[in-house]
Structure formats: structure tokens, C-alpha cells
Amino acid sequence: MESQPVKCVGAEYIAIAGPTASGKTGVALAIARHYPVEIISVDSALVYRGMDIGTAKPAPAELAAAPHHLIDIRDPLHAYSAAEFVLDARQLIDGIRARGKLPLLVGGTMLYFKALFDGLDAMPGADAALRAALAGEAAAKGWPALHAELARVDPVTAARLAPNDSQRISRALEVFRLSGQPLSFFQQRSAPEKIAADNRNQGAEALISLEPSDRAWLHGRIAARFDAMLAAGFLDEVRALRARGDLAPDLPSMRCVGYRQAWEVLDGSSPMKDLRDKGIVATRQLAKRQITWLRSMPKRHVVPCDEPDPTRKVLDLVKARTEAFR
């Protein structure tokens, strides 16, 4: 069916979320065949260039089916934060609507959805030089020593972190050194001081969630997709990223599911024979976390992705939220 112009009723966009391998891309492309949409990726891994196979990045033909945004916008050396996503997404939503099209947000990074729906504390962004300095201090003194420093300047945050939680200790000290305020200060600020929540869209009311009734169905799809990634050259993709010489396993990009396990294999810290099992287990754990996040959003519209014709059910929900006109 040819797409028709649409007028949104009560919503500024439609959001499609779900755990990994739940069929979000296929559903999004089906919507694009019926409505003039532009797709905004809600995925913390798809932002990175050169990470195509392990992120299940849409193929060129899929990307050509509708305009896509927030894909391949960042080098793997540089982080992309939830705060950046909120600012970018709001600007894109406004621009897409101004062009008379329907913004379609699609992905599985639930932190990004939550930040858009509920707002986000406006704390300092990442500082690569400071992070490198903190990593150097940790190499010399150990993370427990930096945890002790954090306990002196931000006891509230330190109390909930393990002494070797390098990622979170580093971020908390980074925030303090950049702003002079503890991380807990930003997290406790009132809603008006946050990056604006998406109140105009009534948040999760615009969210259509693809969720399996049977976890075994999703586990089967996860295993099949990881096997397909391996067959498509995923390990060679990670080899190429390592060969750059400027990436490290503690970067957010290289901590993505699959990439971390492949890096460990190529580093010799994990046997090659374990890569498939470890990659599948890590992906299952990711899917479990994603479903937990989704279940914390009671206003979402759930579509069982393992039941017959979930795409039709999604299209019915989209139709209910839009009003077509010629």
C-alpha cells in the first residue's frame, strides 16, 4: 500500500520498543510502507560507525526504505549519552513533523526512551581527557583508592557502588571534578531543573512494545541471529576495530553486547570455543533487562511478538493514533 499523508492525533510520534531480536526493524519498515515516516533510531550501539554486523545494523536496502536518523553518527572512540539523545531526538521530532511526516522512534535502549519520556538530570557531559586521567590514576593506585576518594566527596553515590565498579566510579568522579558538585546532587534535583520530559506526548502512552509471551521463542531468535553474525564475519569486524589501535575494551562502544565477548577472545583472555555461548548468554541477559525496563512502563501498548501477525496488530495501534488524509 502506498503511504498517505498523516495528521497525528494526541501524539507527536510513535515509538516502537522491544528486546533485542523481537522484530522491531521489520515492524518499522511495515509502518513505513503505510505511512510517510522518518525513523529515529533509539539504540546506543547503532550510533557507532564501523560497528555493523554485531549491532544488527539495518542493511542498505532497509535504510533506503525510509529516512533514518541517529545511525552512524559517532566514532567508536567517542561516547554518546542519553542527554545527547534527548536533545537530538527532540530536534529531529520537530523537524520531521515540520516536513509533514510521522516521527517513528525505534529501538531497544530503554534508558533513552526513559530519558525522553521522563526527563534527565542536566549534569556535565563526558570529558575524554579527564576520563583518561582518571584511568591513569586507577592504573597507579587501583579503583578501590578512587572509590575511597569518591566516598569523601560524594558518600551517597559511593555507598551504592562496589570498590571495583570502574565505569561508575569514573563517571561520578568526572562529574564532581567538572562541576564541583557530587553526582547525587544532580540526581536529586527537582523535575523543573531536568532536561525537559516529553510531556507533550504523554510519554509511554505513545510506546508500542514488542514482547514475547514465551521466552524460549526469543532465545531461539537470539541464537540464530548470533550465528548469522558470526557467519557474516563479526569476528573480523572486531579485529578491524582493534587494529585501529586507539580503542580499548572499557569504551562504551566496545562494551556493547557481543563486542566485549569478541574482544576478550581476540585478547586471549577467553577461549575461542566459548565465544558463541558467551555471546548468546550476554544477549539473553540484555533482553531480560530490556523486558524488565518495559514492564516498568505501565502505559505502554503490548504486542506479543511471538503470536501470529504482530505487524498487523502494530499497524492497528498506529492507525488508532493517527488520522489519514489526502
C-alpha positions as CSV (number, residue, x, y, z in Angstrom):
1,M,0.0,0.0,0.0
2,E,1.2,3.5,-0.8
3,S,1.9,5.7,2.1
4,Q,-0.6,8.5,2.7
5,P,0.0,11.9,4.5
6,V,-0.9,11.7,8.1
7,K,-2.0,14.0,10.9
8,C,-1.1,13.0,14.4
9,V,-3.9,12.9,16.9
10,G,-2.8,13.3,20.5
11,A,0.8,12.2,19.8
12,E,3.9,13.8,18.3
13,Y,5.4,10.5,17.3
14,I,5.0,6.7,17.5
15,A,7.6,4.7,19.5
16,I,8.4,1.0,18.8
17,A,10.4,-0.7,21.5
18,G,11.2,-4.3,22.4
19,P,14.0,-6.6,23.4
20,T,16.8,-7.5,21.0
21,A,15.7,-9.8,18.2
22,S,12.0,-9.1,18.8
23,G,11.4,-7.9,15.2
24,K,11.4,-4.1,15.6
25,T,13.1,-3.4,12.3
26,G,10.6,-5.5,10.3
27,V,7.7,-3.8,12.0
28,A,9.2,-0.3,11.5
29,L,9.6,-1.0,7.8
30,A,6.0,-2.2,7.5
31,I,4.8,1.0,9.1
32,A,7.0,2.9,6.6
33,R,5.1,1.2,3.7
34,H,1.8,2.6,5.0
35,Y,2.8,6.0,6.4
36,P,5.3,8.7,5.4
37,V,7.6,8.2,8.3
38,E,11.1,9.1,9.2
39,I,12.8,6.7,11.6
40,I,14.8,7.8,14.6
41,S,17.0,5.1,16.0
42,V,16.8,4.6,19.8
43,D,19.9,2.4,20.0
44,S,23.1,3.1,21.8
45,A,25.1,0.8,19.5
46,L,23.8,1.9,16.1
47,V,25.2,5.3,16.7
48,Y,28.7,4.0,16.1
49,R,30.4,3.9,12.6
50,G,32.1,0.6,11.7
51,M,30.0,-1.5,14.0
52,D,27.6,-3.0,11.6
53,I,27.5,-6.8,11.9
54,G,27.5,-7.1,15.7
55,T,24.8,-4.4,16.1
56,A,22.5,-5.9,13.5
57,K,22.5,-2.6,11.8
58,P,19.8,-2.3,9.1
59,A,21.0,-3.3,5.7
60,P,21.4,-0.6,3.0
61,A,18.1,-1.6,1.4
62,E,16.3,-1.3,4.7
63,L,17.9,2.1,5.4
64,A,16.8,3.2,1.9
65,A,13.2,2.3,2.6
66,A,12.7,5.4,4.8
67,P,14.9,8.2,6.1
68,H,16.8,7.1,9.2
69,H,18.4,9.2,11.9
70,L,21.0,8.7,14.7
71,I,22.7,5.8,12.9
72,D,26.5,6.1,12.2
73,I,26.8,9.5,13.8
74,R,29.7,8.8,16.2
75,D,33.1,7.2,16.0
76,P,33.5,4.3,18.4
77,L,36.2,6.3,20.3
78,H,33.6,8.8,21.5
79,A,30.7,8.1,23.8
80,Y,27.1,9.2,23.1
81,S,25.0,10.0,26.2
82,A,21.3,9.8,27.0
83,A,21.3,13.5,27.4
84,E,22.6,14.0,23.8
85,F,20.0,11.6,22.6
86,V,17.1,13.6,24.2
87,L,18.3,16.8,22.7
88,D,18.9,15.2,19.2
89,A,15.6,13.3,19.3
90,R,13.5,16.4,20.2
91,Q,15.1,18.4,17.4
92,L,14.5,15.6,14.9
93,I,10.9,15.1,16.0
94,D,10.2,18.8,15.5
95,G,11.9,18.8,12.1
96,I,10.2,15.6,10.9
97,R,6.8,17.0,11.9
98,A,7.5,20.3,10.2
99,R,8.1,18.3,7.0
100,G,4.6,16.8,7.4
101,K,5.8,13.3,8.3
102,L,5.4,11.0,11.2
103,P,8.4,10.6,13.5
104,L,8.9,6.9,14.3
105,L,11.2,6.1,17.2
106,V,12.5,2.5,17.0
107,G,15.0,0.7,19.3
108,G,15.8,-1.1,22.4
109,T,17.9,1.3,24.5
110,M,15.4,1.7,27.3
111,L,17.4,4.4,29.1
112,Y,17.0,6.6,26.0
113,F,13.2,6.1,26.0
114,K,13.0,6.8,29.7
115,A,15.1,9.9,29.3
116,L,12.8,11.2,26.6
117,F,9.6,10.3,28.5
118,D,10.6,11.3,32.0
119,G,13.4,13.9,31.6
120,L,17.0,13.6,32.6
121,D,19.2,15.3,35.1
122,A,21.2,18.0,33.4
123,M,24.7,17.1,34.6
124,P,28.0,17.6,32.8
125,G,28.8,15.6,29.7
126,A,31.7,13.3,29.2
127,D,35.2,14.7,29.1
128,A,37.7,12.4,27.3
129,A,40.8,14.0,28.8
130,L,39.5,13.8,32.3
131,R,38.4,10.1,31.8
132,A,41.9,9.3,30.6
133,A,43.4,11.0,33.6
134,L,41.2,9.0,36.0
135,A,42.1,5.8,34.2
136,G,45.8,6.6,34.7
137,E,45.2,7.3,38.4
138,A,43.4,4.0,38.7
139,A,46.2,2.1,37.0
140,A,48.6,3.6,39.5
141,K,46.5,3.4,42.7
142,G,43.7,0.9,41.9
143,W,40.0,1.5,41.7
144,P,39.4,1.0,45.4
145,A,41.6,4.0,46.1
146,L,39.4,6.1,43.7
147,H,36.3,4.7,45.4
148,A,37.7,6.0,48.7
149,E,38.2,9.4,47.1
150,L,34.6,9.3,45.9
151,A,33.4,8.4,49.4
152,R,34.9,11.6,50.6
153,V,33.3,13.9,48.1
154,D,30.1,12.0,47.3
155,P,29.3,9.5,50.1
156,V,25.8,8.9,48.8
157,T,27.0,7.7,45.4
158,A,30.0,5.8,46.8
159,A,27.7,3.9,49.2
160,R,25.9,2.2,46.3
161,L,29.0,1.4,44.2
162,A,31.3,-1.5,44.6
163,P,35.0,-0.6,45.1
164,N,35.9,-2.0,41.7
165,D,33.0,-0.6,39.7
166,S,35.3,1.3,37.4
167,Q,32.8,2.7,35.0
168,R,30.5,4.2,37.6
169,I,33.3,5.4,39.9
170,S,35.0,7.1,37.0
171,R,31.8,8.8,35.9
172,A,31.0,10.0,39.4
173,L,34.4,11.5,39.9
174,E,34.3,13.0,36.4
175,V,31.1,14.8,37.3
176,F,32.5,16.1,40.6
177,R,35.7,17.4,39.1
178,L,33.9,19.1,36.2
179,S,31.2,20.7,38.3
180,G,32.3,20.8,41.9
181,Q,29.1,19.1,42.7
182,P,28.6,15.4,43.6
183,L,26.7,13.1,41.2
184,S,24.0,12.6,43.8
185,F,23.3,16.4,43.7
186,F,22.3,16.2,40.1
187,Q,20.2,13.0,40.6
188,Q,18.2,14.6,43.4
189,R,17.4,17.9,41.7
190,S,13.7,18.6,41.1
191,A,12.0,17.9,37.8
192,P,12.0,21.6,36.6
193,E,15.8,21.5,36.6
194,K,16.0,18.5,34.4
195,I,16.2,18.3,30.6
196,A,12.5,18.7,29.7
197,A,10.5,15.5,29.7
198,D,8.3,14.7,26.8
199,N,5.1,15.9,28.4
200,R,3.5,17.0,25.2
201,N,3.5,13.4,24.0
202,Q,2.4,11.9,27.4
203,G,5.4,9.7,27.4
204,A,4.9,5.9,27.4
205,E,1.4,6.3,26.1
206,A,3.0,6.6,22.6
207,L,5.0,3.4,23.2
208,I,4.2,0.2,21.4
209,S,6.1,-2.6,22.9
210,L,7.0,-5.9,21.2
211,E,7.3,-8.5,24.0
212,P,7.4,-12.3,23.8
213,S,4.8,-14.5,25.6
214,D,7.3,-17.3,25.5
215,R,11.0,-16.5,26.4
216,A,12.1,-19.7,24.6
217,W,10.9,-18.2,21.3
218,L,13.1,-15.1,21.8
219,H,16.1,-17.2,22.9
220,G,15.8,-19.2,19.7
221,R,15.9,-16.0,17.6
222,I,18.8,-14.6,19.6
223,A,20.9,-17.7,19.0
224,A,20.0,-17.8,15.3
225,R,20.9,-14.1,14.9
226,F,24.3,-14.5,16.7
227,D,25.1,-17.5,14.5
228,A,24.3,-15.3,11.5
229,M,26.5,-12.6,12.7
230,L,29.4,-15.0,13.2
231,A,28.9,-16.3,9.7
232,A,28.8,-12.8,8.3
233,G,32.3,-12.0,9.6
234,F,31.6,-10.5,13.1
235,L,35.0,-11.5,14.4
236,D,36.7,-9.9,11.5
237,E,34.8,-6.7,12.2
238,V,36.1,-6.7,15.8
239,R,39.6,-7.4,14.6
240,A,39.4,-4.4,12.3
241,L,38.3,-2.2,15.2
242,R,41.1,-3.5,17.4
243,A,43.6,-2.9,14.6
244,R,42.9,0.8,14.8
245,G,45.0,1.0,17.9
246,D,43.0,3.7,19.6
247,L,40.1,1.7,21.0
248,A,40.0,-0.1,24.4
249,P,37.7,-2.7,25.9
250,D,36.4,-0.2,28.6
251,L,35.0,2.2,26.0
252,P,31.1,2.3,25.8
253,S,31.3,1.2,22.2
254,M,33.4,-1.9,23.0
255,R,31.2,-2.8,26.0
256,C,28.3,-3.5,23.7
257,V,27.0,-7.0,23.9
258,G,29.0,-9.3,21.6
259,Y,31.8,-6.9,21.1
260,R,33.0,-7.3,24.7
261,Q,33.0,-11.1,24.3
262,A,34.7,-11.0,20.9
263,W,37.4,-8.6,22.3
264,E,38.1,-11.0,25.1
265,V,38.6,-13.9,22.7
266,L,40.9,-11.9,20.5
267,D,42.8,-10.7,23.6
268,G,43.4,-14.3,24.6
269,S,41.5,-13.9,27.9
270,S,38.7,-16.1,26.8
271,P,38.9,-19.3,24.6
272,M,37.6,-19.0,21.0
273,K,35.3,-22.1,21.6
274,D,33.4,-20.1,24.2
275,L,32.6,-17.1,22.1
276,R,29.2,-18.3,20.7
277,D,27.9,-19.4,24.1
278,K,29.1,-16.3,25.9
279,G,27.7,-14.0,23.2
280,I,24.3,-15.7,23.3
281,V,24.2,-15.7,27.1
282,A,25.1,-12.0,27.2
283,T,22.4,-11.2,24.6
284,R,19.8,-13.1,26.6
285,Q,20.8,-11.1,29.7
286,L,20.4,-7.9,27.7
287,A,16.9,-9.0,26.5
288,K,15.9,-9.8,30.1
289,R,17.0,-6.3,31.3
290,Q,15.1,-4.7,28.4
291,I,11.9,-6.5,29.2
292,T,12.2,-5.5,32.9
293,W,12.5,-1.9,31.8
294,L,9.5,-2.2,29.6
295,R,7.4,-3.7,32.3
296,S,8.1,-0.6,34.4
297,M,6.2,1.4,31.8
298,P,2.5,0.5,32.6
299,K,1.0,2.8,29.9
300,R,2.8,1.0,27.0
301,H,0.8,-0.9,24.4
302,V,2.0,-4.5,24.4
303,V,2.0,-6.6,21.3
304,P,3.1,-10.2,21.7
305,C,5.8,-10.6,19.1
306,D,5.7,-14.4,19.1
307,E,2.0,-14.6,18.3
308,P,0.5,-14.6,14.7
309,D,0.8,-11.4,12.7
310,P,2.2,-8.9,15.3
311,T,2.8,-6.5,12.5
312,R,-0.9,-6.2,11.8
313,K,-1.6,-5.5,15.5
314,V,1.0,-2.8,15.5
315,L,-0.4,-1.2,12.4
316,D,-3.9,-1.2,14.0
317,L,-2.4,0.7,17.0
318,V,-0.6,3.2,14.7
319,K,-3.9,3.7,12.8
320,A,-5.7,4.4,16.1
321,R,-3.2,7.2,16.9
322,T,-3.1,8.8,13.5
323,E,-5.7,10.3,11.2
324,A,-5.0,9.9,7.5
325,F,-6.0,12.5,4.9
326,R,-5.2,13.0,1.3
